[in-house]
Amino acid sequence: QVQLVESGGGLVQAGGTLTLSCAASGIIYRLDVMGWYRQAPGKQRELVASITSGGSTTYADSAKGRITISIDNGKNTVSLQIKSLKPEDTGVYYCLVGGHLSGPNTVWGQGTQVTVSS
């Protein structure tokens, strides 16, 4: 089965920049999309940004202008750069991969905590 390994979370100060990375391992017959979701305390998980293997991107309105998502198809890796961090960016960030995979065709990562201090 495909597994996702997320990295880059932690405690950061407001105004700083953070880059999250997620690498997919396992048998991937066709990768369609990778993305990042955020679950803030007491709230539902919501899309931050996603990107297709062809490079088409989707951003949440709150992410536009500060957040950039990129994909490395050769390495099955997706990165999320967040600039000008705000306390409201705090939450657990989950990586997602979708496509024709061995096992389930949609896989979630375990999540990585991002805490932005003011």
Chimera marker file (.cmm) of the C-alpha trace (Angstrom):
<marker_set name="trace">
<marker id="1" x="0.000" y="0.000" z="0.000" r="1" g="1" b="0" radius="0.5"/>
<marker id="2" x="1.018" y="3.573" z="-0.570" r="1" g="1" b="0" radius="0.5"/>
<marker id="3" x="2.228" y="5.477" z="2.450" r="1" g="1" b="0" radius="0.5"/>
<marker id="4" x="2.853" y="9.171" z="2.971" r="1" g="1" b="0" radius="0.5"/>
<marker id="5" x="5.611" y="10.674" z="5.070" r="1" g="1" b="0" radius="0.5"/>
<marker id="6" x="5.153" y="14.312" z="6.032" r="1" g="1" b="0" radius="0.5"/>
<marker id="7" x="7.835" y="16.617" z="7.340" r="1" g="1" b="0" radius="0.5"/>
<marker id="8" x="8.496" y="20.265" z="8.076" r="1" g="1" b="0" radius="0.5"/>
<marker id="9" x="5.976" y="21.076" z="10.775" r="1" g="1" b="0" radius="0.5"/>
<marker id="10" x="6.779" y="22.691" z="14.072" r="1" g="1" b="0" radius="0.5"/>
<marker id="11" x="6.555" y="25.861" z="16.104" r="1" g="1" b="0" radius="0.5"/>
<marker id="12" x="7.159" y="29.044" z="14.149" r="1" g="1" b="0" radius="0.5"/>
<marker id="13" x="6.724" y="32.741" z="14.747" r="1" g="1" b="0" radius="0.5"/>
<marker id="14" x="4.130" y="34.802" z="12.983" r="1" g="1" b="0" radius="0.5"/>
<marker id="15" x="5.514" y="36.423" z="9.885" r="1" g="1" b="0" radius="0.5"/>
<marker id="16" x="7.892" y="33.596" z="9.172" r="1" g="1" b="0" radius="0.5"/>
<marker id="17" x="7.987" y="31.061" z="6.372" r="1" g="1" b="0" radius="0.5"/>
<marker id="18" x="7.454" y="27.338" z="6.604" r="1" g="1" b="0" radius="0.5"/>
<marker id="19" x="7.762" y="24.566" z="4.050" r="1" g="1" b="0" radius="0.5"/>
<marker id="20" x="5.993" y="21.254" z="4.462" r="1" g="1" b="0" radius="0.5"/>
<marker id="21" x="6.961" y="18.225" z="2.406" r="1" g="1" b="0" radius="0.5"/>
<marker id="22" x="5.195" y="14.955" z="1.776" r="1" g="1" b="0" radius="0.5"/>
<marker id="23" x="6.656" y="11.944" z="0.040" r="1" g="1" b="0" radius="0.5"/>
<marker id="24" x="4.602" y="9.023" z="-1.223" r="1" g="1" b="0" radius="0.5"/>
<marker id="25" x="6.099" y="5.559" z="-1.232" r="1" g="1" b="0" radius="0.5"/>
<marker id="26" x="4.753" y="2.277" z="-2.527" r="1" g="1" b="0" radius="0.5"/>
<marker id="27" x="3.359" y="1.257" z="-5.865" r="1" g="1" b="0" radius="0.5"/>
<marker id="28" x="1.762" y="4.175" z="-7.709" r="1" g="1" b="0" radius="0.5"/>
<marker id="29" x="0.413" y="3.231" z="-11.113" r="1" g="1" b="0" radius="0.5"/>
<marker id="30" x="-0.813" y="6.726" z="-11.848" r="1" g="1" b="0" radius="0.5"/>
<marker id="31" x="-0.603" y="9.794" z="-9.636" r="1" g="1" b="0" radius="0.5"/>
<marker id="32" x="-3.470" y="12.195" z="-10.247" r="1" g="1" b="0" radius="0.5"/>
<marker id="33" x="-3.366" y="14.674" z="-7.409" r="1" g="1" b="0" radius="0.5"/>
<marker id="34" x="-1.567" y="15.543" z="-4.206" r="1" g="1" b="0" radius="0.5"/>
<marker id="35" x="-2.676" y="18.082" z="-1.698" r="1" g="1" b="0" radius="0.5"/>
<marker id="36" x="-2.598" y="19.548" z="1.771" r="1" g="1" b="0" radius="0.5"/>
<marker id="37" x="-5.461" y="19.925" z="4.196" r="1" g="1" b="0" radius="0.5"/>
<marker id="38" x="-5.512" y="21.684" z="7.549" r="1" g="1" b="0" radius="0.5"/>
<marker id="39" x="-7.510" y="20.865" z="10.626" r="1" g="1" b="0" radius="0.5"/>
<marker id="40" x="-7.522" y="23.678" z="13.129" r="1" g="1" b="0" radius="0.5"/>
<marker id="41" x="-8.455" y="23.008" z="16.745" r="1" g="1" b="0" radius="0.5"/>
<marker id="42" x="-12.179" y="22.395" z="17.031" r="1" g="1" b="0" radius="0.5"/>
<marker id="43" x="-12.750" y="22.704" z="13.296" r="1" g="1" b="0" radius="0.5"/>
<marker id="44" x="-13.234" y="20.395" z="10.357" r="1" g="1" b="0" radius="0.5"/>
<marker id="45" x="-10.442" y="19.437" z="8.039" r="1" g="1" b="0" radius="0.5"/>
<marker id="46" x="-10.321" y="21.801" z="5.069" r="1" g="1" b="0" radius="0.5"/>
<marker id="47" x="-8.407" y="22.080" z="1.844" r="1" g="1" b="0" radius="0.5"/>
<marker id="48" x="-5.398" y="24.364" z="1.817" r="1" g="1" b="0" radius="0.5"/>
<marker id="49" x="-4.103" y="23.578" z="-1.662" r="1" g="1" b="0" radius="0.5"/>
<marker id="50" x="-3.900" y="20.767" z="-4.160" r="1" g="1" b="0" radius="0.5"/>
<marker id="51" x="-1.999" y="20.119" z="-7.353" r="1" g="1" b="0" radius="0.5"/>
<marker id="52" x="-2.446" y="17.650" z="-10.182" r="1" g="1" b="0" radius="0.5"/>
<marker id="53" x="0.350" y="15.726" z="-11.812" r="1" g="1" b="0" radius="0.5"/>
<marker id="54" x="-0.009" y="18.140" z="-14.699" r="1" g="1" b="0" radius="0.5"/>
<marker id="55" x="0.594" y="21.104" z="-12.427" r="1" g="1" b="0" radius="0.5"/>
<marker id="56" x="-2.915" y="22.498" z="-12.130" r="1" g="1" b="0" radius="0.5"/>
<marker id="57" x="-3.412" y="24.033" z="-8.713" r="1" g="1" b="0" radius="0.5"/>
<marker id="58" x="-6.329" y="24.780" z="-6.435" r="1" g="1" b="0" radius="0.5"/>
<marker id="59" x="-5.999" y="27.068" z="-3.441" r="1" g="1" b="0" radius="0.5"/>
<marker id="60" x="-8.334" y="27.902" z="-0.609" r="1" g="1" b="0" radius="0.5"/>
<marker id="61" x="-9.235" y="31.589" z="-0.616" r="1" g="1" b="0" radius="0.5"/>
<marker id="62" x="-7.367" y="32.018" z="2.652" r="1" g="1" b="0" radius="0.5"/>
<marker id="63" x="-4.226" y="30.568" z="1.045" r="1" g="1" b="0" radius="0.5"/>
<marker id="64" x="-4.051" y="32.659" z="-2.086" r="1" g="1" b="0" radius="0.5"/>
<marker id="65" x="-1.057" y="34.942" z="-2.226" r="1" g="1" b="0" radius="0.5"/>
<marker id="66" x="0.796" y="33.414" z="0.731" r="1" g="1" b="0" radius="0.5"/>
<marker id="67" x="0.913" y="29.733" z="-0.033" r="1" g="1" b="0" radius="0.5"/>
<marker id="68" x="2.535" y="27.884" z="-2.900" r="1" g="1" b="0" radius="0.5"/>
<marker id="69" x="2.133" y="24.208" z="-3.649" r="1" g="1" b="0" radius="0.5"/>
<marker id="70" x="4.498" y="22.315" z="-5.901" r="1" g="1" b="0" radius="0.5"/>
<marker id="71" x="4.914" y="18.721" z="-7.018" r="1" g="1" b="0" radius="0.5"/>
<marker id="72" x="7.840" y="16.577" z="-8.041" r="1" g="1" b="0" radius="0.5"/>
<marker id="73" x="6.316" y="13.814" z="-10.114" r="1" g="1" b="0" radius="0.5"/>
<marker id="74" x="9.581" y="11.929" z="-10.358" r="1" g="1" b="0" radius="0.5"/>
<marker id="75" x="9.830" y="11.678" z="-6.583" r="1" g="1" b="0" radius="0.5"/>
<marker id="76" x="6.077" y="11.568" z="-5.842" r="1" g="1" b="0" radius="0.5"/>
<marker id="77" x="6.598" y="14.476" z="-3.488" r="1" g="1" b="0" radius="0.5"/>
<marker id="78" x="4.482" y="17.523" z="-2.815" r="1" g="1" b="0" radius="0.5"/>
<marker id="79" x="5.626" y="20.638" z="-0.981" r="1" g="1" b="0" radius="0.5"/>
<marker id="80" x="3.685" y="23.476" z="0.572" r="1" g="1" b="0" radius="0.5"/>
<marker id="81" x="5.361" y="26.792" z="1.289" r="1" g="1" b="0" radius="0.5"/>
<marker id="82" x="3.554" y="29.185" z="3.600" r="1" g="1" b="0" radius="0.5"/>
<marker id="83" x="4.810" y="32.753" z="3.831" r="1" g="1" b="0" radius="0.5"/>
<marker id="84" x="3.831" y="35.474" z="6.270" r="1" g="1" b="0" radius="0.5"/>
<marker id="85" x="2.559" y="32.918" z="8.730" r="1" g="1" b="0" radius="0.5"/>
<marker id="86" x="-0.407" y="33.896" z="10.866" r="1" g="1" b="0" radius="0.5"/>
<marker id="87" x="-1.692" y="32.366" z="14.107" r="1" g="1" b="0" radius="0.5"/>
<marker id="88" x="-4.752" y="31.208" z="12.190" r="1" g="1" b="0" radius="0.5"/>
<marker id="89" x="-2.482" y="28.974" z="10.104" r="1" g="1" b="0" radius="0.5"/>
<marker id="90" x="-2.105" y="26.827" z="13.205" r="1" g="1" b="0" radius="0.5"/>
<marker id="91" x="-3.362" y="23.302" z="12.898" r="1" g="1" b="0" radius="0.5"/>
<marker id="92" x="-2.538" y="19.787" z="11.853" r="1" g="1" b="0" radius="0.5"/>
<marker id="93" x="-1.627" y="19.614" z="8.190" r="1" g="1" b="0" radius="0.5"/>
<marker id="94" x="-2.497" y="16.418" z="6.370" r="1" g="1" b="0" radius="0.5"/>
<marker id="95" x="-1.101" y="15.311" z="3.045" r="1" g="1" b="0" radius="0.5"/>
<marker id="96" x="-3.280" y="13.529" z="0.510" r="1" g="1" b="0" radius="0.5"/>
<marker id="97" x="-2.465" y="11.536" z="-2.592" r="1" g="1" b="0" radius="0.5"/>
<marker id="98" x="-4.999" y="10.339" z="-5.112" r="1" g="1" b="0" radius="0.5"/>
<marker id="99" x="-4.767" y="8.292" z="-8.276" r="1" g="1" b="0" radius="0.5"/>
<marker id="100" x="-4.409" y="4.675" z="-9.298" r="1" g="1" b="0" radius="0.5"/>
<marker id="101" x="-2.528" y="3.299" z="-6.337" r="1" g="1" b="0" radius="0.5"/>
<marker id="102" x="-1.827" y="-0.111" z="-4.894" r="1" g="1" b="0" radius="0.5"/>
<marker id="103" x="-4.474" y="-0.418" z="-2.223" r="1" g="1" b="0" radius="0.5"/>
<marker id="104" x="-6.892" y="2.470" z="-1.673" r="1" g="1" b="0" radius="0.5"/>
<marker id="105" x="-6.872" y="5.075" z="-4.427" r="1" g="1" b="0" radius="0.5"/>
<marker id="106" x="-6.833" y="7.893" z="-1.878" r="1" g="1" b="0" radius="0.5"/>
<marker id="107" x="-4.353" y="7.919" z="0.976" r="1" g="1" b="0" radius="0.5"/>
<marker id="108" x="-3.921" y="10.367" z="3.845" r="1" g="1" b="0" radius="0.5"/>
<marker id="109" x="-0.787" y="11.076" z="5.779" r="1" g="1" b="0" radius="0.5"/>
<marker id="110" x="-0.603" y="10.982" z="9.564" r="1" g="1" b="0" radius="0.5"/>
<marker id="111" x="-0.518" y="14.740" z="9.830" r="1" g="1" b="0" radius="0.5"/>
<marker id="112" x="2.096" y="17.215" z="10.982" r="1" g="1" b="0" radius="0.5"/>
<marker id="113" x="1.465" y="19.906" z="13.578" r="1" g="1" b="0" radius="0.5"/>
<marker id="114" x="2.085" y="23.531" z="12.702" r="1" g="1" b="0" radius="0.5"/>
<marker id="115" x="1.833" y="26.060" z="15.498" r="1" g="1" b="0" radius="0.5"/>
<marker id="116" x="2.250" y="29.752" z="14.773" r="1" g="1" b="0" radius="0.5"/>
<marker id="117" x="2.993" y="31.943" z="17.760" r="1" g="1" b="0" radius="0.5"/>
<marker id="118" x="2.081" y="35.607" z="17.754" r="1" g="1" b="0" radius="0.5"/>
<link id1="1" id2="2" r="1" g="1" b="0" radius="0.2"/>
<link id1="2" id2="3" r="1" g="1" b="0" radius="0.2"/>
<link id1="3" id2="4" r="1" g="1" b="0" radius="0.2"/>
<link id1="4" id2="5" r="1" g="1" b="0" radius="0.2"/>
<link id1="5" id2="6" r="1" g="1" b="0" radius="0.2"/>
<link id1="6" id2="7" r="1" g="1" b="0" radius="0.2"/>
<link id1="7" id2="8" r="1" g="1" b="0" radius="0.2"/>
<link id1="8" id2="9" r="1" g="1" b="0" radius="0.2"/>
<link id1="9" id2="10" r="1" g="1" b="0" radius="0.2"/>
<link id1="10" id2="11" r="1" g="1" b="0" radius="0.2"/>
<link id1="11" id2="12" r="1" g="1" b="0" radius="0.2"/>
<link id1="12" id2="13" r="1" g="1" b="0" radius="0.2"/>
<link id1="13" id2="14" r="1" g="1" b="0" radius="0.2"/>
<link id1="14" id2="15" r="1" g="1" b="0" radius="0.2"/>
<link id1="15" id2="16" r="1" g="1" b="0" radius="0.2"/>
<link id1="16" id2="17" r="1" g="1" b="0" radius="0.2"/>
<link id1="17" id2="18" r="1" g="1" b="0" radius="0.2"/>
<link id1="18" id2="19" r="1" g="1" b="0" radius="0.2"/>
<link id1="19" id2="20" r="1" g="1" b="0" radius="0.2"/>
<link id1="20" id2="21" r="1" g="1" b="0" radius="0.2"/>
<link id1="21" id2="22" r="1" g="1" b="0" radius="0.2"/>
<link id1="22" id2="23" r="1" g="1" b="0" radius="0.2"/>
<link id1="23" id2="24" r="1" g="1" b="0" radius="0.2"/>
<link id1="24" id2="25" r="1" g="1" b="0" radius="0.2"/>
<link id1="25" id2="26" r="1" g="1" b="0" radius="0.2"/>
<link id1="26" id2="27" r="1" g="1" b="0" radius="0.2"/>
<link id1="27" id2="28" r="1" g="1" b="0" radius="0.2"/>
<link id1="28" id2="29" r="1" g="1" b="0" radius="0.2"/>
<link id1="29" id2="30" r="1" g="1" b="0" radius="0.2"/>
<link id1="30" id2="31" r="1" g="1" b="0" radius="0.2"/>
<link id1="31" id2="32" r="1" g="1" b="0" radius="0.2"/>
<link id1="32" id2="33" r="1" g="1" b="0" radius="0.2"/>
<link id1="33" id2="34" r="1" g="1" b="0" radius="0.2"/>
<link id1="34" id2="35" r="1" g="1" b="0" radius="0.2"/>
<link id1="35" id2="36" r="1" g="1" b="0" radius="0.2"/>
<link id1="36" id2="37" r="1" g="1" b="0" radius="0.2"/>
<link id1="37" id2="38" r="1" g="1" b="0" radius="0.2"/>
<link id1="38" id2="39" r="1" g="1" b="0" radius="0.2"/>
<link id1="39" id2="40" r="1" g="1" b="0" radius="0.2"/>
<link id1="40" id2="41" r="1" g="1" b="0" radius="0.2"/>
<link id1="41" id2="42" r="1" g="1" b="0" radius="0.2"/>
<link id1="42" id2="43" r="1" g="1" b="0" radius="0.2"/>
<link id1="43" id2="44" r="1" g="1" b="0" radius="0.2"/>
<link id1="44" id2="45" r="1" g="1" b="0" radius="0.2"/>
<link id1="45" id2="46" r="1" g="1" b="0" radius="0.2"/>
<link id1="46" id2="47" r="1" g="1" b="0" radius="0.2"/>
<link id1="47" id2="48" r="1" g="1" b="0" radius="0.2"/>
<link id1="48" id2="49" r="1" g="1" b="0" radius="0.2"/>
<link id1="49" id2="50" r="1" g="1" b="0" radius="0.2"/>
<link id1="50" id2="51" r="1" g="1" b="0" radius="0.2"/>
<link id1="51" id2="52" r="1" g="1" b="0" radius="0.2"/>
<link id1="52" id2="53" r="1" g="1" b="0" radius="0.2"/>
<link id1="53" id2="54" r="1" g="1" b="0" radius="0.2"/>
<link id1="54" id2="55" r="1" g="1" b="0" radius="0.2"/>
<link id1="55" id2="56" r="1" g="1" b="0" radius="0.2"/>
<link id1="56" id2="57" r="1" g="1" b="0" radius="0.2"/>
<link id1="57" id2="58" r="1" g="1" b="0" radius="0.2"/>
<link id1="58" id2="59" r="1" g="1" b="0" radius="0.2"/>
<link id1="59" id2="60" r="1" g="1" b="0" radius="0.2"/>
<link id1="60" id2="61" r="1" g="1" b="0" radius="0.2"/>
<link id1="61" id2="62" r="1" g="1" b="0" radius="0.2"/>
<link id1="62" id2="63" r="1" g="1" b="0" radius="0.2"/>
<link id1="63" id2="64" r="1" g="1" b="0" radius="0.2"/>
<link id1="64" id2="65" r="1" g="1" b="0" radius="0.2"/>
<link id1="65" id2="66" r="1" g="1" b="0" radius="0.2"/>
<link id1="66" id2="67" r="1" g="1" b="0" radius="0.2"/>
<link id1="67" id2="68" r="1" g="1" b="0" radius="0.2"/>
<link id1="68" id2="69" r="1" g="1" b="0" radius="0.2"/>
<link id1="69" id2="70" r="1" g="1" b="0" radius="0.2"/>
<link id1="70" id2="71" r="1" g="1" b="0" radius="0.2"/>
<link id1="71" id2="72" r="1" g="1" b="0" radius="0.2"/>
<link id1="72" id2="73" r="1" g="1" b="0" radius="0.2"/>
<link id1="73" id2="74" r="1" g="1" b="0" radius="0.2"/>
<link id1="74" id2="75" r="1" g="1" b="0" radius="0.2"/>
<link id1="75" id2="76" r="1" g="1" b="0" radius="0.2"/>
<link id1="76" id2="77" r="1" g="1" b="0" radius="0.2"/>
<link id1="77" id2="78" r="1" g="1" b="0" radius="0.2"/>
<link id1="78" id2="79" r="1" g="1" b="0" radius="0.2"/>
<link id1="79" id2="80" r="1" g="1" b="0" radius="0.2"/>
<link id1="80" id2="81" r="1" g="1" b="0" radius="0.2"/>
<link id1="81" id2="82" r="1" g="1" b="0" radius="0.2"/>
<link id1="82" id2="83" r="1" g="1" b="0" radius="0.2"/>
<link id1="83" id2="84" r="1" g="1" b="0" radius="0.2"/>
<link id1="84" id2="85" r="1" g="1" b="0" radius="0.2"/>
<link id1="85" id2="86" r="1" g="1" b="0" radius="0.2"/>
<link id1="86" id2="87" r="1" g="1" b="0" radius="0.2"/>
<link id1="87" id2="88" r="1" g="1" b="0" radius="0.2"/>
<link id1="88" id2="89" r="1" g="1" b="0" radius="0.2"/>
<link id1="89" id2="90" r="1" g="1" b="0" radius="0.2"/>
<link id1="90" id2="91" r="1" g="1" b="0" radius="0.2"/>
<link id1="91" id2="92" r="1" g="1" b="0" radius="0.2"/>
<link id1="92" id2="93" r="1" g="1" b="0" radius="0.2"/>
<link id1="93" id2="94" r="1" g="1" b="0" radius="0.2"/>
<link id1="94" id2="95" r="1" g="1" b="0" radius="0.2"/>
<link id1="95" id2="96" r="1" g="1" b="0" radius="0.2"/>
<link id1="96" id2="97" r="1" g="1" b="0" radius="0.2"/>
<link id1="97" id2="98" r="1" g="1" b="0" radius="0.2"/>
<link id1="98" id2="99" r="1" g="1" b="0" radius="0.2"/>
<link id1="99" id2="100" r="1" g="1" b="0" radius="0.2"/>
<link id1="100" id2="101" r="1" g="1" b="0" radius="0.2"/>
<link id1="101" id2="102" r="1" g="1" b="0" radius="0.2"/>
<link id1="102" id2="103" r="1" g="1" b="0" radius="0.2"/>
<link id1="103" id2="104" r="1" g="1" b="0" radius="0.2"/>
<link id1="104" id2="105" r="1" g="1" b="0" radius="0.2"/>
<link id1="105" id2="106" r="1" g="1" b="0" radius="0.2"/>
<link id1="106" id2="107" r="1" g="1" b="0" radius="0.2"/>
<link id1="107" id2="108" r="1" g="1" b="0" radius="0.2"/>
<link id1="108" id2="109" r="1" g="1" b="0" radius="0.2"/>
<link id1="109" id2="110" r="1" g="1" b="0" radius="0.2"/>
<link id1="110" id2="111" r="1" g="1" b="0" radius="0.2"/>
<link id1="111" id2="112" r="1" g="1" b="0" radius="0.2"/>
<link id1="112" id2="113" r="1" g="1" b="0" radius="0.2"/>
<link id1="113" id2="114" r="1" g="1" b="0" radius="0.2"/>
<link id1="114" id2="115" r="1" g="1" b="0" radius="0.2"/>
<link id1="115" id2="116" r="1" g="1" b="0" radius="0.2"/>
<link id1="116" id2="117" r="1" g="1" b="0" radius="0.2"/>
<link id1="117" id2="118" r="1" g="1" b="0" radius="0.2"/>
</marker_set>
